[in-house]
Amino acid sequence: MLPKYPEETHLAEFSDNGRTFKLHPEALNAWKKMNAKARSDGVQLHIVSAFRSVLRQTEIIAGKKKKGFAEEEIFRVSAPPGHSEHHTGRAIDLNTNDYPPLEEAFEESEAFHWLLRNAKDFGFRLSYQRNNAYGIAYEPWHWFYEEVAQQITSDNADKPRA
């Protein structure tokens, strides 16, 4: 089961690729450094999604149910409200030029391979690898700011999973 995550309230607002997002200040600082390094290496990255509230996650799930998607299918690609890393303000969904957003094809990009080699140096990890323990679909675009994530995971280790 996915851990339960607190909804972050200390967020910094910023713009990326013409859109406005929110992230935890530490994650934002790490993102800026990582993105600057990627650009200096000739790799273009941009954010597709960042902080998402529990309410917004609830709306996303309700919208999928209304469209007739089965719960099993919904929760394979979307975390239940309260269990999304996006609630923490430390998760980012990334993309690069010439790739459709939020698609597995991103794994074929130079940007994805750059992330695999370098993201850890900035505190980010790939959350949902193939065949992950949570049963969440593979998401090569979804990266989590790990430096704070370790503390959250430790804080939730003895709490019951929903």
QUIVENGI-V340987 format. One record per residue. N is the residue number from 1. PHI is phi in whole degrees, 0 to 359 (* if undefined). NEAR is the number of other C-alpha atoms within 12 Angstrom. Layout:
# QUIVENGI-V340987
N	PHI	NEAR
N	PHI	NEAR
This chain:
# QUIVENGI-V340987
1	*	18
2	289	28
3	292	28
4	272	28
5	241	34
6	288	26
7	276	28
8	288	28
9	246	19
10	262	19
11	239	25
12	252	21
13	265	20
14	206	22
15	248	18
16	212	24
17	56	17
18	82	10
19	242	14
20	258	17
21	226	29
22	230	34
23	216	39
24	301	34
25	307	25
26	293	27
27	293	38
28	297	33
29	299	23
30	295	29
31	300	42
32	300	24
33	294	21
34	295	32
35	295	32
36	297	18
37	294	22
38	301	28
39	298	19
40	294	13
41	269	16
42	83	14
43	251	23
44	264	28
45	236	38
46	214	35
47	277	33
48	259	31
49	208	31
50	224	39
51	305	38
52	221	37
53	288	31
54	300	27
55	299	19
56	296	21
57	296	27
58	298	23
59	296	17
60	298	24
61	296	29
62	299	21
63	297	17
64	291	20
65	297	18
66	298	13
67	281	13
68	95	13
69	289	18
70	288	16
71	303	19
72	302	18
73	291	19
74	299	26
75	280	27
76	278	24
77	242	26
78	223	36
79	288	34
80	299	35
81	307	30
82	94	27
83	241	30
84	270	41
85	298	44
86	298	42
87	298	38
88	280	39
89	75	39
90	242	46
91	254	45
92	227	42
93	260	37
94	246	39
95	209	37
96	219	34
97	299	19
98	71	16
99	232	23
100	292	17
101	292	24
102	59	25
103	233	24
104	302	22
105	304	20
106	305	28
107	296	28
108	274	20
109	280	26
110	300	23
111	299	33
112	298	34
113	294	22
114	297	27
115	300	38
116	303	25
117	279	17
118	239	24
119	303	34
120	300	21
121	294	21
122	248	29
123	93	28
124	258	36
125	226	34
126	286	31
127	281	34
128	240	29
129	285	21
130	301	16
131	55	13
132	290	16
133	296	15
134	274	23
135	77	22
136	278	27
137	303	26
138	302	26
139	228	32
140	295	33
141	270	42
142	262	41
143	236	41
144	239	43
145	288	38
146	287	30
147	304	23
148	271	26
149	300	31
150	299	17
151	291	14
152	298	25
153	298	22
154	296	16
155	297	16
156	265	19
157	301	16
158	262	11
159	267	15
160	296	12
161	270	16
162	269	14
